[in-house]
Amino acid sequence: MLPSRRAVTAGLLAAPAMLGRAHAAARPITVASLFGEDKPETRIWRRIAETLAKSAPGRFDLRIVGNAALGGEKEVAEGMRLGSIQASLSTISALSSWVPDGQVLDLPFLFKDRAHLKRVLDGPLGAELKAKYEAQGFVVLGFINYGARHLLAKEPLTTPESVKGKRIRVIQSPLHTELWSGFGAYPTPIPIPETYNALKTGVVDAMDLTKSAYVGFKLYEVVPVLIETGHIWAAGVVHVSAAFWKGLSTEERKAFAEAALDGAGYFDELIIADEEASMVKAASEGGKVVQPENRPAWEAGARKVWTSFAPKLGGIAKIEAIAAA
């Protein structure tokens, strides 16, 4: 029996309302990114959103806010703990105020390469750190690698001695502060969005950062020399706020966790490609890469941080075991 015209009309009128309710049911998620659409820090969330649209259609509405509009890493982390931001990426360094144990990953010259860092994070240490982050309000769904940190300056600071007396911007981390103090520099904590102006106006003379972020923030304009020290591998996390996570169903958690883990692998691939493109861009804008001199002296100076932080990070034997993993 064919439906009456009145029934069909009623159905058509009801459809938009039903669609509206379905759309309204999508859980809004504020995602903070430090960069624009072209950088891995934002592209990972586009990938996660695409995956969720297939695995959990209509469940999540990722609202990605880029270009550090919601603040630097510290501000974003605080926003996640307060519940105003639901998801983001973070370097391990930026979370050290809440989980000091994570600083073991920041120990200078600890990791030989990307694969070394991944092996360690895929093991017991990664699981141990995840539990500690969650206790502080950060649910880690995957570890990521931002690349190695290098020294950035207005001149070739190629030896440990050349750093002495320089004002160097550092992230708000006791370990990073001690590292550069040990070389005789004057560490100055400054949020990343304020770094460009601090370097331009002479508030600081140098800083350290990954190649991708170096170009992402156009720092080649104010510190054109990248000294390829590779002293710290910048480990990071894909994480969500604990309050947000607790509000998800088991099914939603599974979908989100799988999408985030896929996104973490995608991010690592993007970073490698982005580093290469970033260095081409920096060179075209007058930036240059130089090699450090007397690497053993750099490593010896940095190793003092191992000894200093060992009592807080499980002992020197644990640190040596990670180095040898």
N, C-alpha and C positions, 0 to 999 in steps of 0.2 A: 504493500500500500504506500503510495507516494505521500510525502509530508505536505501539509497544507501550506499555502503561501504565507499565512500568518506565522506558522512555526518556523519556516525558513528565515523570514524577516527577523523574528525574535532571536534566532540563533546567530545571525549575522551581527545584530546589535550587541549580543552578549560577548562575541568573540574578542573585541578589543578590550573589554573589561577583564576577561579571563587572561588575556596576554599581559595586561597591566599588572594583574595580581602575580603572575608568574615572574615578571620582571622585578616586581617589588620584593619578591621572595629571595632574590639573589642577595647574598650577604655582601655588603659594601666593605672593601678592604683598602685602607689607605696605605700605600706603599711608598717609601721614601727612597729616592736615588740622588746621588751627588752630581750626576752628570745628565747630559741630554740624550736624545734618542739614538745617536750614533755610537754610543759607548757601551761596552759590555755590561756595565752596572745597571743600565736600563733595559738593554736588549734581553737580558736573562728573564726579566719580569714579563716582557711581551711573550717570550717563549712559554713561560709558566702559565700565563693567561690562555694561550692557545691550547695548551695541553689540557687544562681544566675545562675549557669549553667543550672538549670531546669526552673527557672522562667523567666530568660532573656537570653536565649542561644545566645552566640556569641556577647553579648553586652559589657561584662567587662572582663578584663584580670588582675586579682589581682597578683601583684608581691610582695610577702611578704619577707621583709628583716629583719631577726631575729638577736638575740644576741646583741642588742644595737649597731649594725653596723652604724646606722644613728644618734647615740647619745643618751643621756638621755632624760628624759621627756621634759625638757626645750628646748633642741635643736630640738626635734621633733615638739614641738608646734610652734616654730619659723619657722621651715620648712613648716609646714602646712599653716601658714599665708603668707609665701612667694610663696607657690604653688609648691615647690619641692617635697613635700610629700602630698598625697591626703587623707590618712586615717590612723587612729591609735586608741589606747586606751590611756587614761590619767587618773591619779588620779585628783580629784578635787583640791587637794593641789597644784599641779604643774601648774594649770591654774589661781591661785589666783592673779598673777601679772596683768592679764587682766580683771578678774572678781572677785574683792575682796569679793563681796557678797557671793560667793560660800564657803567662809571660815566658814560660819555658820555650814556647815556639818562637819567641822574639830574640832568643839569645844569639848574639852575632856570630857568624861563621859556624853555626851549628849544623846546618844542612848543606849537603854537597850540591843538590840539584832538586828539580821538581819531583822526580820520582822518589827521592829520599823522604821528602816531606809527606808525600802521599802514603808511603808505606807506614810511616809512624801514625798518621791520622786514621788510617784504616784499621789500626790495631787497638790494643787496650787503652792507650792514652786518649784516643779520640772518644771512646765510650765514656771514659772517666770525666773528660772535660764537658761532654754533652750533659751529663747529670748535674754538674756544678753550675752550668749556665742556666739550666732549667730551674734550679733552686733559686736563682736570682731574677727569674721572670723572662728569660730568653729561651725559647724552644728551638734548638738547632736542628735543622732538617738536612743539612749537608755542609761539608767543608769545601772551601774554594781557595784558589791560589791567585793572588793579585800580581805575582811576579816578584822579582828581587828588588829591594830598595837600594838606590844608589845616591851618592852625594851630589847635590846640585849647588853650583856656586857661580859667582860672577867672574871668577878666575880659576885656573887649574890648581886646585888644592889636592895635589897628588900624593903627598906624604902625611903621615900623622902629625909631624911637626908644623906643617902649614895650616893645620886647623886651629892650632893654639891661638887663643885670644879672639877668635871669630864668634860672632853671635849667631847661633844656629837655631832655627825654628825646629821644635820637636813636638810630637804628639803628647798628649797629657798622660804620660806613662813614666813611672819611676825608673824603669829599666832603660828607656831611651835617654832620659835625663842623665843617668849615671854613665851610660856609654860615652856620650859626648863630653861630659865633665871630665872623664878619665883622659881624654885627649887634650884637655886644657881649653876647651871651648866654653862658651856661655850659653847653655840651653835656655830657650824661651818658648814655653808652651803657647801655641796660637792655633785656634780652630782653622781647619783647612780652607773654608771660604774666605778667610781674612789674610791668607798667606801671600797672595799676589801683591796686595797693597803694602804689606809689611816689608816685603823684599824690595819693592819699588821705591819706598820712602826711606829705606835704610834702617828700619827698626831691627831687622836681622840681615845677616850677610849671606847665609846659606841655609840649606835644609836637606833632608833626604826623602826620597819618594820613588815610586815605581815609574817605569818608562811610560806606561799607559796614562797614568794620572799626571805625569809631568806635562804631557801634551794636552791632556784633557782640560787642565787649568791654564793652558797657555803660558806656563812658567818659563819657557825658553825665551820669552820676551824680557824677563827680568833676571834670570839666572841662566845664561846661555851655555854654560859648561856643565856637562854631565860626566862626573868621574865614576867610571864603571866598577865601583867597589863590590856591589852585590853582597853587602854585609848581612842583610837580613832577608829571608824569604817571607813575604807578607802573607801569612795565612789569614783566612777569613771565614766567615760563616754566612749561610743563608738561614735567616731565623725569623720567627714570628713571636708575637707577644704571648706570654703564658695565658693571659686572660682570654685572648682570642681563641687560642688552641683548646682551652677547656670548654668553650662554647660549641665546639664542633661535634658532630656525631662520629661514631667509629668509621662509618663509610666515608664521611667527608675528610677525616684525618688521613685515611689511607690514600685517597685521591690527591690531597694536597701534598702529602709527604712524597709520593711517587713523582709528582710534577716538579717539586722542588729539587729532588735528587737528580732528575733528568736535567733540570736547569743548571745545576752545579757543574755537571760534566760539560754542558754547552758553554758555560761561562769560561771554564778553563781553556777550552779550544779558542774562544773569542779573544781571550787575553793574549795568547801567543801570537795570533794574527795581528791584533791591535798594537802590540809592542813593535812589531816590524813596521807597520804603517806609521806609527807615531814617530819613530826615529827618522823615517824618510821626511815626514812633515817638519820635524824640528830642524833637520839639516837644511831644508829649503827656506827656513826662516832665520838662518844664521846660527842655529845651535850646533854644538859639536861635542863629540864623545872623546874622552881621553882615558887612558889606562892609569890606575894607581901605581905608584912606585913602592918598592919594598913591601910587598904584600905580607911577608912574615911579621913585619913590625906592626902592621894594621891588626893582624890576627892576634899577636901577643898582647897588644893593648886591649883589644876587645875581650880576650879571654879572662881578663880581670873581672869582668862582669859575671862570668860563669861562677867564679869563686865567691864573689860577693852575694850573688842571689841563690847559690846552692842550698843554704839552710832553709830558704823559703820555698824551694821548688823540689823538695824531695831528696836533696843531697847530690853531691858531685858524681857519685856512682850512677845515679839515674840519668844525669845529664850526659855522661860519657857513653852510657848504653844507647841513648837516643842518637848520639853522634855516630855510633858504630852500626846502627840498625841497617 
